[in-house]
Amino acid sequence: MTTRFGSAPGPAIFEALAHAAFARIPSPFAEHLDGITVHVEEFADDETLHAVGLEDPFQLTGLYHGRPMSEESVWASGEFRPRITLYRQPLLAEWCETDVTLEDLVTHVVVHEVGHHFGLSDAQMHALEEGGR
C-alpha cells in the first residue's frame, strides 16, 4: 500500500498563520503592534543561536528582534522596525512530534514573541501561561 502525504506548508502559509494570530490579539494590546513585521526563515543562523545560548537549531522556533516597548525612547533613531522571525523547520518538527495543530503552534510562538515586544521575559510568560491553565 502506498501512502501519499502532501508537501509541508511553505513560508507563505506560515506568514498567513502569523498574521491571523496577530488579528486575534485583543485590545488594548493590538493597538501597540503596528509596525511589527513577520519573517519566515528555515532555521536560525549560528550567530543567532549563539546570541540566545542555543546550539541545536531545532530548539528555536521564533525570535523577537527589536526594542521592547518599555525601553522605547524618542532618542532612539535609525533602528530597524521590530520584527518576529518564525523558524519553519523547527516549527514543522514540533508540529509533527506533538498533537498541536500548526495554527495553534504558530499562534503560541507569535504570542510569545509579542510578549517580548511588551517587555516580558521568558520566565514571566511561562508564569502567565501556567496561571492560565
N, CA, C and O of each residue as an XYZ file, in Angstrom:
532
protein
N       0.845     -1.179      0.000
C       0.000      0.000      0.000
C       0.891      1.243      0.000
O       1.841      1.332      0.777
N       0.585      2.178     -0.854
C       1.332      3.425     -0.934
C       0.552      4.514     -0.219
O      -0.634      4.719     -0.478
N       1.228      5.204      0.676
C       0.617      6.326      1.378
C       1.242      7.596      0.837
O       2.464      7.709      0.742
N       0.417      8.528      0.492
C       0.905      9.795     -0.029
C       0.565     10.917      0.942
O      -0.543     11.001      1.472
N       1.545     11.763      1.152
C       1.362     12.921      2.008
C       1.607     14.168      1.171
O       2.421     14.157      0.248
N       0.914     15.213      1.492
C       1.145     16.474      0.796
C       2.467     17.079      1.227
O       3.115     16.591      2.153
N       2.857     18.131      0.558
C       4.105     18.789      0.920
C       3.902     19.619      2.193
O       2.783     20.007      2.530
N       4.995     19.876      2.877
C       4.949     20.685      4.093
C       4.552     22.119      3.735
O       4.938     22.624      2.681
N       3.785     22.774      4.607
C       3.408     24.164      4.336
C       4.642     25.044      4.148
O       5.619     24.933      4.888
N       4.578     25.908      3.155
C       5.695     26.785      2.841
C       5.665     28.081      3.636
O       4.762     28.302      4.442
N       6.650     28.932      3.407
C       6.751     30.196      4.139
C       5.498     31.075      4.043
O       5.131     31.728      5.019
N       4.849     31.099      2.898
C       3.656     31.943      2.750
C       2.539     31.503      3.700
O       1.818     32.343      4.238
N       2.397     30.210      3.903
C       1.386     29.697      4.838
C       1.735     30.126      6.259
O       0.859     30.538      7.020
N       3.019     30.031      6.617
C       3.440     30.449      7.953
C       3.178     31.939      8.173
O       2.734     32.339      9.249
N       3.451     32.754      7.166
C       3.169     34.185      7.283
C       1.675     34.431      7.469
O       1.273     35.252      8.293
N       0.860     33.720      6.707
C      -0.593     33.879      6.831
C      -1.072     33.457      8.221
O      -1.927     34.121      8.807
N      -0.532     32.366      8.748
C      -0.902     31.925     10.096
C      -0.478     32.958     11.139
O      -1.210     33.213     12.095
N       0.692     33.544     10.956
C       1.172     34.561     11.894
C       0.280     35.792     11.855
O      -0.063     36.339     12.903
N      -0.100     36.237     10.658
C      -0.965     37.411     10.550
C      -2.348     37.124     11.139
O      -2.962     38.011     11.732
N      -2.836     35.904     10.983
C      -4.112     35.524     11.601
C      -3.986     35.552     13.128
O      -4.924     35.950     13.819
N      -2.841     35.135     13.653
C      -2.612     35.190     15.100
C      -2.606     36.636     15.587
O      -3.181     36.937     16.633
N      -1.959     37.538     14.836
C      -1.959     38.961     15.191
C      -3.390     39.495     15.241
O      -3.736     40.269     16.133
N      -4.210     39.085     14.290
C      -5.585     39.581     14.212
C      -6.418     39.146     15.419
O      -7.421     39.786     15.733
N      -6.021     38.080     16.090
C      -6.776     37.593     17.250
C      -6.276     38.176     18.580
O      -6.871     37.911     19.625
N      -5.212     38.953     18.558
C      -4.716     39.553     19.796
C      -5.675     40.673     20.187
O      -5.956     41.564     19.385
N      -6.177     40.626     21.423
C      -7.224     41.578     21.824
C      -6.682     42.960     22.184
O      -5.483     43.161     22.379
N      -7.620     43.897     22.263
C      -7.323     45.229     22.795
C      -7.000     45.068     24.275
O      -7.510     44.138     24.900
N      -6.214     45.892     24.836
C      -5.533     47.055     24.296
C      -4.195     46.704     23.647
O      -3.522     47.585     23.112
N      -3.803     45.435     23.687
C      -2.501     45.036     23.155
C      -2.407     45.244     21.646
O      -1.366     45.659     21.136
N      -3.494     44.956     20.937
C      -3.483     45.035     19.475
C      -3.092     46.423     18.976
O      -2.488     46.555     17.912
N      -3.431     47.449     19.737
C      -3.133     48.815     19.308
C      -1.632     49.115     19.316
O      -1.202     50.121     18.751
N      -0.844     48.265     19.942
C       0.601     48.507     20.069
C       1.432     47.577     19.187
O       2.629     47.407     19.416
N       0.807     46.985     18.192
C       1.514     46.027     17.339
C       1.818     46.578     15.954
O       2.452     45.903     15.143
N       1.371     47.798     15.679
C       1.641     48.381     14.359
C       3.139     48.423     14.107
O       3.923     48.779     14.987
N       3.514     48.064     12.924
C       4.908     48.148     12.537
C       5.716     46.880     12.760
O       6.827     46.764     12.243
N       5.177     45.918     13.526
C       5.910     44.663     13.703
C       5.745     43.857     12.423
O       4.626     43.638     11.958
N       6.850     43.422     11.864
C       6.791     42.604     10.656
C       7.086     41.158     11.012
O       7.685     40.864     12.047
N       6.655     40.266     10.138
C       6.875     38.835     10.328
C       7.727     38.321      9.174
O       7.471     38.620      8.007
N       8.735     37.551      9.522
C       9.616     36.936      8.533
C       9.676     35.445      8.827
O       9.578     35.024      9.980
N       9.835     34.664      7.793
C       9.959     33.220      7.947
C      11.293     32.793      7.367
O      11.613     33.100      6.219
N      12.065     32.082      8.171
C      13.334     31.512      7.728
C      13.309     30.021      8.036
O      12.546     29.568      8.888
N      14.135     29.274      7.348
C      14.164     27.825      7.575
C      14.709     27.489      8.962
O      14.106     26.699      9.688
N      15.850     28.085      9.337
C      16.490     27.897     10.636
C      17.140     29.203     11.052
O      17.409     30.069     10.220
N      17.389     29.337     12.349
C      18.210     30.448     12.831
C      19.656     30.182     12.435
O      20.106     29.037     12.427
N      20.384     31.255     12.105
C      21.793     31.082     11.764
C      22.621     30.879     13.044
O      22.120     31.049     14.155
N      23.888     30.514     12.862
C      24.767     30.222     14.001
C      24.913     31.416     14.934
O      24.930     31.255     16.155
N      25.019     32.607     14.368
C      25.168     33.811     15.184
C      23.953     34.024     16.087
O      24.098     34.359     17.262
N      22.756     33.827     15.533
C      21.528     33.985     16.314
C      21.453     32.934     17.406
O      21.129     33.243     18.553
N      21.752     31.690     17.049
C      21.728     30.619     18.055
C      22.695     30.926     19.193
O      22.358     30.750     20.364
N      23.890     31.383     18.852
C      24.882     31.718     19.868
C      24.374     32.858     20.764
O      24.551     32.825     21.982
N      23.745     33.859     20.147
C      23.254     35.022     20.895
C      22.185     34.640     21.922
O      22.078     35.276     22.970
N      21.398     33.607     21.624
C      20.339     33.193     22.560
C      20.764     31.992     23.405
O      19.970     31.474     24.191
N      22.010     31.551     23.245
C      22.541     30.486     24.083
C      22.091     29.085     23.712
O      21.959     28.220     24.578
N      21.858     28.861     22.433
C      21.438     27.537     21.970
C      22.450     26.987     20.967
O      23.134     27.743     20.277
N      22.532     25.685     20.901
C      23.383     25.037     19.899
C      22.559     24.324     18.840
O      22.947     24.278     17.672
N      21.433     23.773     19.241
C      20.591     22.989     18.342
C      19.600     23.909     17.627
O      18.753     24.515     18.284
N      19.681     24.028     16.311
C      18.764     24.933     15.599
C      17.304     24.514     15.704
O      16.418     25.328     15.446
N      17.030     23.271     16.074
C      15.644     22.830     16.233
C      15.021     23.330     17.530
O      13.816     23.183     17.734
N      15.829     23.920     18.408
C      15.310     24.422     19.682
C      14.721     25.818     19.576
O      14.042     26.263     20.501
N      14.958     26.521     18.478
C      14.472     27.890     18.341
C      13.393     27.946     17.268
O      13.666     27.751     16.084
N      12.152     28.219     17.703
C      11.024     28.270     16.772
C      10.658     29.690     16.363
O      10.029     29.899     15.326
N      11.052     30.663     17.176
C      10.734     32.046     16.856
C      11.598     32.988     17.660
O      12.158     32.613     18.690
N      11.703     34.236     17.175
C      12.536     35.211     17.856
C      12.009     36.616     17.585
O      11.662     36.960     16.455
N      11.956     37.421     18.646
C      11.598     38.841     18.531
C      12.880     39.634     18.364
O      13.827     39.461     19.131
N      12.912     40.498     17.372
C      14.048     41.380     17.123
C      13.546     42.807     17.287
O      12.682     43.255     16.533
N      14.072     43.505     18.246
C      13.666     44.888     18.414
C      13.759     45.321     19.857
O      14.097     44.542     20.749
N      13.451     46.571     20.056
C      13.484     47.160     21.385
C      12.102     46.960     22.019
O      11.092     47.309     21.408
N      12.044     46.405     23.231
C      10.741     46.275     23.903
C      10.121     47.656     24.121
O      10.835     48.648     24.267
N       8.812     47.708     24.141
C       8.116     48.987     24.333
C       8.578     49.687     25.604
O       8.632     50.916     25.647
N       8.908     48.926     26.630
C       9.330     49.514     27.906
C      10.666     50.247     27.794
O      11.029     51.016     28.684
N      11.396     50.011     26.705
C      12.700     50.655     26.512
C      12.702     51.658     25.358
O      13.749     52.206     25.013
N      11.534     51.898     24.762
C      11.481     52.828     23.637
C      11.776     54.246     24.100
O      11.490     54.616     25.239
N      12.346     55.026     23.207
C      12.719     56.398     23.521
C      12.640     57.234     22.253
O      12.872     56.738     21.150
N      12.314     58.495     22.424
C      12.318     59.404     21.276
C      13.738     59.622     20.786
O      13.941     60.078     19.660
N      14.725     59.301     21.617
C      16.128     59.497     21.264
C      16.677     58.352     20.426
O      17.737     58.482     19.814
N      15.966     57.235     20.396
C      16.422     56.096     19.593
C      15.989     56.326     18.150
O      14.800     56.455     17.859
N      16.954     56.376     17.268
C      16.612     56.559     15.858
C      17.518     55.678     15.012
O      18.569     55.226     15.465
N      17.101     55.449     13.805
C      17.909     54.656     12.893
C      17.854     53.166     13.164
O      18.653     52.405     12.618
N      16.922     52.742     13.999
C      16.794     51.316     14.289
C      15.818     50.676     13.312
O      14.930     51.336     12.772
N      16.001     49.386     13.099
C      15.048     48.643     12.287
C      13.726     48.532     13.036
O      13.675     48.576     14.266
N      12.677     48.389     12.267
C      11.363     48.158     12.874
C      11.383     46.827     13.604
O      12.137     45.931     13.226
N      10.572     46.679     14.638
C      10.534     45.391     15.329
C      10.013     44.309     14.384
O       9.168     44.563     13.525
N      10.539     43.099     14.567
C      10.078     42.007     13.713
C      10.107     40.701     14.503
O      10.844     40.540     15.476
N       9.293     39.807     14.046
C       9.261     38.450     14.584
C       9.698     37.527     13.472
O       9.169     37.579     12.361
N      10.668     36.682     13.773
C      11.098     35.678     12.810
C      10.598     34.327     13.284
O      10.830     33.926     14.424
N       9.910     33.632     12.392
C       9.491     32.253     12.646
C      10.457     31.335     11.922
O      10.812     31.580     10.769
N      10.878     30.285     12.595
C      11.808     29.327     12.005
C      11.019     28.088     11.593
O      10.584     27.293     12.426
N      10.852     27.955     10.290
C       9.941     26.990      9.693
C      10.272     25.535     10.030
O       9.386     24.793     10.456
N      11.511     25.116      9.853
C      11.847     23.704     10.079
C      11.646     23.277     11.538
O      11.077     22.211     11.773
N      12.088     24.065     12.527
C      11.804     23.675     13.908
C      10.305     23.643     14.222
O       9.844     22.792     14.983
N       9.550     24.574     13.633
C       8.098     24.552     13.837
C       7.474     23.310     13.208
O       6.603     22.679     13.808
N       7.912     22.959     12.008
C       7.394     21.746     11.370
C       7.732     20.509     12.196
O       6.897     19.617     12.347
N       8.944     20.451     12.727
C       9.352     19.301     13.543
C       8.489     19.200     14.799
O       8.031     18.115     15.158
N       8.271     20.332     15.465
C       7.437     20.308     16.678
C       6.002     19.928     16.343
O       5.363     19.193     17.096
N       5.500     20.415     15.234
C       4.148     20.080     14.786
C       4.020     18.576     14.581
O       3.023     17.977     14.984
N       5.023     17.964     13.958
C       4.987     16.524     13.695
C       5.108     15.703     14.974
O       4.599     14.585     15.044
N       5.774     16.246     15.978
C       6.045     15.497     17.205
C       4.986     15.685     18.284
O       5.033     15.013     19.315
N       4.037     16.584     18.066
C       3.026     16.868     19.085
C       1.631     16.710     18.497
O       1.460     16.488     17.299
N       0.651     16.829     19.364
C      -0.746     16.794     18.925
C      -1.308     18.204     18.711
O      -2.522     18.380     18.605
N      -0.436     19.189     18.648
C      -0.851     20.578     18.491
C      -1.020     20.881     17.007
O      -0.202     20.468     16.184
N      -2.089     21.606     16.668
C      -2.265     21.988     15.266
C      -1.205     23.016     14.893
O      -0.681     23.715     15.760
N      -0.895     23.106     13.625
C       0.086     24.087     13.172
C      -0.394     25.503     13.478
O       0.404     26.360     13.860
N      -1.679     25.749     13.315
C      -2.237     27.066     13.627
C      -2.000     27.427     15.089
O      -1.569     28.538     15.400
N      -2.286     26.472     15.992
C      -2.097     26.740     17.417
C      -0.621     26.915     17.763
O      -0.269     27.749     18.598
N       0.224     26.143     17.131
C       1.655     26.241     17.399
C       2.200     27.598     16.954
O       2.923     28.252     17.705
N       1.860     28.020     15.745
C       2.318     29.317     15.252
C       1.743     30.441     16.119
O       2.449     31.400     16.432
N       0.479     30.332     16.504
C      -0.134     31.338     17.373
C       0.617     31.427     18.696
O       0.897     32.525     19.177
N       0.944     30.287     19.283
C       1.678     30.264     20.553
C       3.014     30.991     20.414
O       3.375     31.801     21.268
N       3.740     30.706     19.349
C       5.047     31.337     19.147
C       4.883     32.834     18.904
O       5.640     33.629     19.461
N       3.923     33.229     18.095
C       3.699     34.654     17.820
C       3.340     35.385     19.110
O       3.894     36.449     19.389
N       2.429     34.836     19.892
C       2.022     35.487     21.140
C       3.214     35.585     22.094
O       3.383     36.596     22.775
N       4.029     34.546     22.144
C       5.223     34.566     22.983
C       6.159     35.693     22.557
O       6.654     36.443     23.399
N       6.400     35.812     21.264
C       7.303     36.854     20.768
C       6.695     38.240     20.943
O       7.427     39.197     21.194
N       5.386     38.372     20.817
C       4.714     39.643     21.092
C       4.911     40.009     22.562
O       5.038     41.185     22.901
N       4.934     39.003     23.429
C       5.211     39.257     24.844
C       6.549     39.946     25.029
O       6.677     40.831     25.875
N       7.553     39.555     24.247
C       8.852     40.228     24.312
C       8.738     41.678     23.851
O       9.430     42.549     24.378
N       7.875     41.945     22.877
C       7.645     43.319     22.422
C       7.148     44.183     23.577
O       7.476     45.367     23.663
N       6.361     43.589     24.456
C       5.831     44.314     25.608
C       6.784     44.297     26.799
O       6.459     44.817     27.866
N       7.964     43.698     26.614
C       8.982     43.716     27.661
C       8.917     42.568     28.645
O       9.593     42.602     29.673
N       8.116     41.546     28.356
C       8.025     40.395     29.256
C       9.202     39.459     29.027
O       9.635     39.265     27.891
N       9.708     38.889     30.085
C      10.784     37.900     29.986
C      10.175     36.527     29.718
O       8.964     36.342     29.841
N      11.015     35.576     29.353
C      10.544     34.198     29.179
C       9.930     33.684     30.474
O       8.883     33.036     30.448
N      10.572     33.966     31.608
C      10.065     33.489     32.902
C       8.685     34.076     33.198
O       7.804     33.366     33.683
N       8.487     35.366     32.910
C       7.183     35.986     33.138
C       6.111     35.361     32.247
O       4.983     35.139     32.686
N       6.469     35.078     30.991
C       5.479     34.484     30.078
C       5.124     33.067     30.500
O       3.961     32.670     30.428
N       6.120     32.300     30.940
C       5.834     30.944     31.412
C       4.927     30.989     32.639
O       4.024     30.163     32.772
N       5.159     31.938     33.525
C       4.311     32.082     34.707
C       2.880     32.437     34.304
O       1.928     31.906     34.875
N       2.721     33.328     33.327
C       1.398     33.675     32.843
C       0.700     32.474     32.220
O      -0.488     32.253     32.455
N       1.430     31.704     31.432
C       0.860     30.512     30.802
C       0.418     29.514     31.859
O      -0.672     28.949     31.765
N       1.256     29.294     32.863
C       0.917     28.350     33.930
C      -0.293     28.830     34.715
O      -1.137     28.024     35.109
N      -0.385     30.129     34.945
C      -1.513     30.684     35.682
C      -2.811     30.597     34.913
O      -3.889     30.579     35.508
N      -2.720     30.543     33.601
C      -3.910     30.451     32.758
C      -4.449     29.045     32.590
O      -5.506     28.854     31.988
N      -3.743     28.066     33.110
C      -4.200     26.674     32.950
C      -5.068     26.226     34.072
O      -5.528     25.085     34.080
